[in-house]
Amino acid sequence: IKVPINTGRRNYIIPMKVDAAELVKIRNIGTVKALRIAPAETLADAPAFGKGASHMWVELTTRIPLRVAVDLPFGSVTMFLVDAANVGNLRALTRDEIRAAKKEGFR
């Protein structure tokens, strides 16, 4: 997975890696299975993005972005998906599916 980042001066293509499988609760949708991805490497020449934690959560099957969290030198930014329409098979898990996902290792 690669994510484009623009710092205002330059564009970077950041390689990402999956670092966790999690259950994410989305307002107006419910709980879904997600992959938490993080930069595979840091950018030494992009000081605002080269330090601190950055994560993106994407829904397991549709790869729709659910949440983005970035630590910056001056603070942090977190964005959440709050509603979605016309996205095919994005749906909340049932209670039984949540229990099964936890047994599969989703946190």
ROSE-4610 file (N, C-alpha, C; in Angstrom, 1 decimal, always signed):
// ROSE-4610
residu = [I/I/I/K/K/K/V/V/V/P/P/P/I/I/I/N/N/N/T/T/T/G/G/G/R/R/R/R/R/R/N/N/N/Y/Y/Y/I/I/I/I/I/I/P/P/P/M/M/M/K/K/K/V/V/V/D/D/D/A/A/A/A/A/A/E/E/E/L/L/L/V/V/V/K/K/K/I/I/I/R/R/R/N/N/N/I/I/I/G/G/G/T/T/T/V/V/V/K/K/K/A/A/A/L/L/L/R/R/R/I/I/I/A/A/A/P/P/P/A/A/A/E/E/E/T/T/T/L/L/L/A/A/A/D/D/D/A/A/A/P/P/P/A/A/A/F/F/F/G/G/G/K/K/K/G/G/G/A/A/A/S/S/S/H/H/H/M/M/M/W/W/W/V/V/V/E/E/E/L/L/L/T/T/T/T/T/T/R/R/R/I/I/I/P/P/P/L/L/L/R/R/R/V/V/V/A/A/A/V/V/V/D/D/D/L/L/L/P/P/P/F/F/F/G/G/G/S/S/S/V/V/V/T/T/T/M/M/M/F/F/F/L/L/L/V/V/V/D/D/D/A/A/A/A/A/A/N/N/N/V/V/V/G/G/G/N/N/N/L/L/L/R/R/R/A/A/A/L/L/L/T/T/T/R/R/R/D/D/D/E/E/E/I/I/I/R/R/R/A/A/A/A/A/A/K/K/K/K/K/K/E/E/E/G/G/G/F/F/F/R/R/R]
num = [1/1/1/2/2/2/3/3/3/4/4/4/5/5/5/6/6/6/7/7/7/8/8/8/9/9/9/10/10/10/11/11/11/12/12/12/13/13/13/14/14/14/15/15/15/16/16/16/17/17/17/18/18/18/19/19/19/20/20/20/21/21/21/22/22/22/23/23/23/24/24/24/25/25/25/26/26/26/27/27/27/28/28/28/29/29/29/30/30/30/31/31/31/32/32/32/33/33/33/34/34/34/35/35/35/36/36/36/37/37/37/38/38/38/39/39/39/40/40/40/41/41/41/42/42/42/43/43/43/44/44/44/45/45/45/46/46/46/47/47/47/48/48/48/49/49/49/50/50/50/51/51/51/52/52/52/53/53/53/54/54/54/55/55/55/56/56/56/57/57/57/58/58/58/59/59/59/60/60/60/61/61/61/62/62/62/63/63/63/64/64/64/65/65/65/66/66/66/67/67/67/68/68/68/69/69/69/70/70/70/71/71/71/72/72/72/73/73/73/74/74/74/75/75/75/76/76/76/77/77/77/78/78/78/79/79/79/80/80/80/81/81/81/82/82/82/83/83/83/84/84/84/85/85/85/86/86/86/87/87/87/88/88/88/89/89/89/90/90/90/91/91/91/92/92/92/93/93/93/94/94/94/95/95/95/96/96/96/97/97/97/98/98/98/99/99/99/100/100/100/101/101/101/102/102/102/103/103/103/104/104/104/105/105/105/106/106/106/107/107/107]
x = [+0.9/+0.0/+0.9/+0.6/+1.3/+0.3/+0.7/-0.2/+0.6/-0.1/+0.5/+0.4/+1.5/+1.5/+2.1/+1.4/+1.9/+2.2/+3.4/+3.8/+3.7/+3.1/+3.0/+4.2/+5.3/+6.5/+6.8/+6.5/+6.8/+5.8/+5.7/+4.8/+5.7/+5.2/+5.9/+4.9/+5.4/+4.7/+5.2/+4.4/+4.9/+4.5/+5.4/+5.0/+4.5/+3.4/+2.8/+2.8/+2.7/+2.7/+1.5/+1.0/-0.1/+0.6/+0.1/+0.8/-0.2/-1.5/-2.5/-3.8/-4.6/-6.0/-6.9/-7.8/-8.6/-10.1/-10.9/-12.3/-12.5/-13.1/-13.2/-14.7/-15.1/-16.5/-16.7/-17.6/-17.8/-19.2/-19.3/-20.6/-21.4/-22.7/-23.7/-23.6/-22.6/-22.4/-22.4/-21.4/-21.3/-19.9/-19.6/-18.3/-17.9/-16.7/-16.3/-14.8/-14.4/-13.1/-12.2/-11.0/-10.1/-8.7/-7.9/-6.4/-5.9/-5.0/-4.3/-2.9/-2.7/-1.5/-0.7/+0.6/+1.6/+2.7/+3.3/+4.4/+5.5/+6.0/+7.0/+8.4/+8.5/+9.8/+9.5/+10.4/+10.2/+10.9/+10.5/+11.1/+12.0/+13.3/+14.3/+14.2/+13.8/+13.7/+12.3/+11.4/+10.1/+9.8/+10.4/+10.4/+9.0/+8.0/+6.6/+6.1/+6.5/+6.0/+7.0/+8.2/+9.2/+9.3/+8.6/+8.6/+7.2/+7.1/+5.8/+5.1/+4.0/+3.2/+2.2/+2.0/+1.0/+0.3/-1.0/-1.7/-3.0/-3.3/-4.6/-5.3/-6.6/-7.4/-8.3/-8.2/-9.0/-9.9/-11.1/-12.0/-11.4/-11.5/-10.8/-11.1/-12.4/-12.7/-12.8/-13.4/-13.6/-12.4/-11.5/-10.3/-10.7/-12.0/-12.4/-11.7/-11.1/-10.5/-11.5/-11.2/-12.1/-11.6/-10.3/-9.7/-8.3/-7.8/-6.4/-6.0/-4.8/-4.2/-2.8/-2.4/-1.0/-0.5/+0.6/+1.3/+2.2/+2.1/+2.9/+3.8/+4.8/+5.6/+4.8/+3.7/+3.0/+1.7/+1.4/+0.2/-0.2/-1.5/-1.9/-3.2/-3.4/-4.6/-5.3/-6.6/-7.3/-8.6/-8.8/-10.0/-10.7/-12.1/-12.9/-13.9/-14.2/-15.4/-16.6/-17.6/-18.8/-20.0/-19.9/-21.1/-20.6/-21.3/-20.9/-22.2/-22.2/-23.3/-22.8/-23.5/-23.1/-21.7/-21.4/-20.1/-20.1/-21.1/-21.1/-21.4/-20.4/-20.6/-20.1/-20.0/-19.6/-20.8/-20.6/-21.7/-21.1/-22.0/-21.6/-21.6/-20.7/-20.7/-21.8/-22.3/-23.3/-22.5/-23.2/-22.5/-21.8/-22.4/-21.7/-20.5/-20.5/-19.4/-18.3/-18.6/-17.6/-16.9/-17.7/-17.1/-16.1/-16.6/-15.7/-14.5/-14.6/-13.4/-12.4/-12.9/-12.0/-11.2/-11.9/-11.2/-10.2/-10.4/-9.5/-8.3/-8.3/-7.2/-7.4/-8.6/-8.9/-9.0/-8.4/-8.4/-9.6]
y = [-1.2/+0.0/+1.2/+2.2/+3.5/+4.6/+5.6/+6.8/+8.0/+8.9/+10.2/+11.2/+11.9/+12.9/+14.2/+15.3/+16.6/+17.5/+18.0/+18.9/+20.4/+20.7/+22.1/+22.5/+21.8/+22.0/+20.8/+19.7/+18.4/+17.4/+16.5/+15.4/+14.1/+13.3/+12.1/+10.9/+9.8/+8.5/+7.7/+7.4/+6.7/+5.3/+4.3/+2.9/+2.6/+1.9/+1.6/+0.1/-0.3/-1.7/-1.9/-3.1/-3.5/-3.8/-3.1/-3.5/-4.0/-4.1/-4.7/-4.9/-5.8/-6.1/-5.7/-4.8/-4.3/-4.2/-4.1/-3.8/-2.3/-1.7/-0.2/+0.1/+0.9/+1.4/+2.7/+2.7/+3.9/+4.4/+5.7/+6.3/+6.2/+6.0/+5.8/+4.6/+3.7/+2.5/+1.3/+1.3/+0.2/-0.3/-1.5/-2.0/-2.8/-2.6/-3.2/-3.8/-4.7/-5.2/-4.3/-4.0/-3.0/-3.5/-3.0/-3.1/-1.8/-1.8/-0.6/-0.6/+0.5/+0.6/+1.8/+1.6/+2.7/+2.8/+3.9/+4.1/+3.0/+2.5/+1.4/+2.0/+3.3/+4.0/+5.5/+6.2/+7.6/+8.5/+9.7/+10.6/+11.6/+11.4/+12.3/+13.8/+13.9/+15.3/+15.9/+15.2/+15.8/+15.9/+16.9/+17.0/+16.9/+17.4/+17.4/+15.9/+15.1/+13.8/+12.7/+13.1/+12.1/+11.7/+12.3/+12.0/+11.8/+11.0/+10.8/+9.6/+9.3/+8.1/+8.6/+7.8/+8.0/+6.6/+6.6/+5.4/+5.7/+4.7/+4.8/+3.4/+3.5/+2.3/+2.2/+1.0/+0.8/-0.5/-0.4/-1.6/-2.8/-3.9/-5.1/-5.5/-5.5/-6.0/-4.8/-3.7/-2.6/-1.7/-1.7/-0.8/+0.7/+0.9/+2.3/+2.8/+4.0/+4.6/+4.9/+4.5/+4.7/+5.8/+5.8/+6.7/+7.0/+8.2/+8.6/+9.4/+9.0/+9.7/+10.0/+11.3/+11.7/+12.6/+12.2/+13.1/+14.0/+15.3/+16.3/+17.0/+17.7/+18.4/+19.4/+19.9/+20.9/+20.4/+19.1/+18.5/+17.3/+17.0/+15.8/+16.1/+15.2/+15.4/+14.0/+13.9/+12.6/+12.9/+12.1/+12.2/+10.9/+11.0/+9.8/+9.8/+8.6/+8.5/+8.5/+9.4/+9.5/+8.9/+8.8/+8.2/+7.8/+6.9/+6.4/+6.0/+6.2/+5.8/+5.2/+4.3/+3.7/+3.1/+2.4/+1.8/+0.3/-0.3/-1.7/-2.5/-3.3/-4.2/-3.7/-2.4/-1.9/-2.1/-2.9/-3.1/-3.4/-3.1/-3.4/-4.9/-5.3/-6.7/-7.0/-8.2/-8.6/-8.9/-9.1/-9.4/-10.8/-11.7/-13.0/-12.8/-12.0/-11.8/-11.0/-10.2/-9.5/-10.5/-11.4/-12.4/-13.3/-13.7/-14.5/-13.8/-12.5/-11.7/-11.6/-11.4/-11.4/-12.7/-13.8/-15.1/-15.2/-14.6/-14.6/-13.7/-12.9/-12.0/-10.6/-10.2/-8.7/-8.1/-7.0/-6.3/-5.4]
z = [+0.0/+0.0/+0.0/-0.8/-0.9/-0.7/+0.1/+0.3/-0.1/-0.9/-1.2/-0.1/+0.2/+1.2/+0.6/+0.8/+0.3/+1.5/+1.5/+2.6/+2.3/+1.2/+0.7/-0.2/+0.0/-0.9/-1.8/-1.3/-2.0/-1.9/-2.8/-2.8/-2.5/-1.6/-1.2/-1.4/-1.9/-1.9/-0.8/+0.2/+1.4/+1.4/+1.4/+1.5/+2.9/+3.0/+4.3/+4.5/+5.8/+6.2/+7.2/+7.1/+8.1/+9.4/+10.5/+11.8/+12.8/+12.5/+13.4/+12.7/+13.2/+12.8/+14.0/+13.7/+14.9/+14.5/+15.5/+15.4/+15.6/+14.7/+14.8/+14.8/+15.8/+15.8/+15.1/+14.1/+13.3/+13.6/+14.0/+14.3/+13.1/+13.2/+12.2/+11.3/+11.6/+10.9/+11.8/+12.8/+13.7/+13.7/+14.2/+14.4/+13.1/+12.6/+11.4/+11.6/+10.8/+10.9/+10.1/+10.6/+10.0/+10.1/+9.1/+9.2/+9.6/+10.6/+10.9/+10.2/+9.4/+8.6/+9.1/+8.9/+9.3/+8.3/+8.3/+7.3/+7.5/+6.4/+6.5/+6.8/+6.5/+6.8/+7.1/+7.6/+7.9/+6.8/+6.7/+5.7/+6.4/+6.3/+6.9/+6.4/+5.1/+4.6/+4.7/+5.3/+5.6/+7.1/+7.7/+9.2/+9.8/+9.2/+9.8/+9.8/+8.9/+8.8/+9.2/+9.4/+9.6/+11.1/+12.0/+13.4/+13.9/+15.0/+15.6/+14.9/+15.4/+14.9/+13.9/+12.9/+11.9/+11.6/+11.7/+11.4/+10.6/+9.8/+9.0/+9.2/+9.5/+9.6/+8.3/+7.7/+6.5/+6.7/+6.2/+6.4/+5.6/+6.2/+5.8/+4.3/+3.9/+2.5/+1.5/+1.9/+1.0/+0.9/+1.9/+2.0/+2.1/+2.5/+2.7/+4.0/+3.9/+5.0/+6.1/+7.4/+8.5/+9.4/+9.6/+10.6/+10.2/+10.5/+10.2/+11.5/+12.0/+13.2/+12.9/+13.0/+12.8/+13.9/+14.4/+15.4/+14.7/+15.0/+14.3/+15.4/+15.0/+16.0/+16.9/+16.4/+17.1/+17.7/+17.5/+18.1/+17.3/+17.3/+16.5/+15.8/+14.8/+13.9/+13.9/+14.1/+13.9/+13.1/+12.1/+11.3/+11.3/+11.3/+11.4/+10.3/+9.7/+8.8/+9.7/+9.4/+10.2/+9.5/+8.2/+7.4/+6.1/+5.5/+4.1/+3.4/+2.1/+1.3/-0.1/-0.6/-1.9/-1.9/-0.9/-0.8/-0.8/-1.4/-1.6/-0.3/+0.0/+1.1/+2.5/+2.7/+4.0/+4.9/+6.0/+6.9/+8.3/+9.3/+10.7/+10.9/+11.8/+12.2/+13.2/+13.2/+14.3/+15.5/+16.6/+17.9/+17.8/+17.1/+16.9/+16.0/+15.0/+14.2/+14.9/+15.8/+16.7/+17.6/+18.2/+19.1/+18.3/+17.1/+16.2/+15.8/+15.5/+15.1/+16.2/+17.4/+18.6/+18.7/+18.5/+18.5/+17.4/+16.3/+15.2/+15.4/+16.5/+16.8/+16.6/+16.2/+16.0/+17.4/+17.6/+19.0/+19.0]
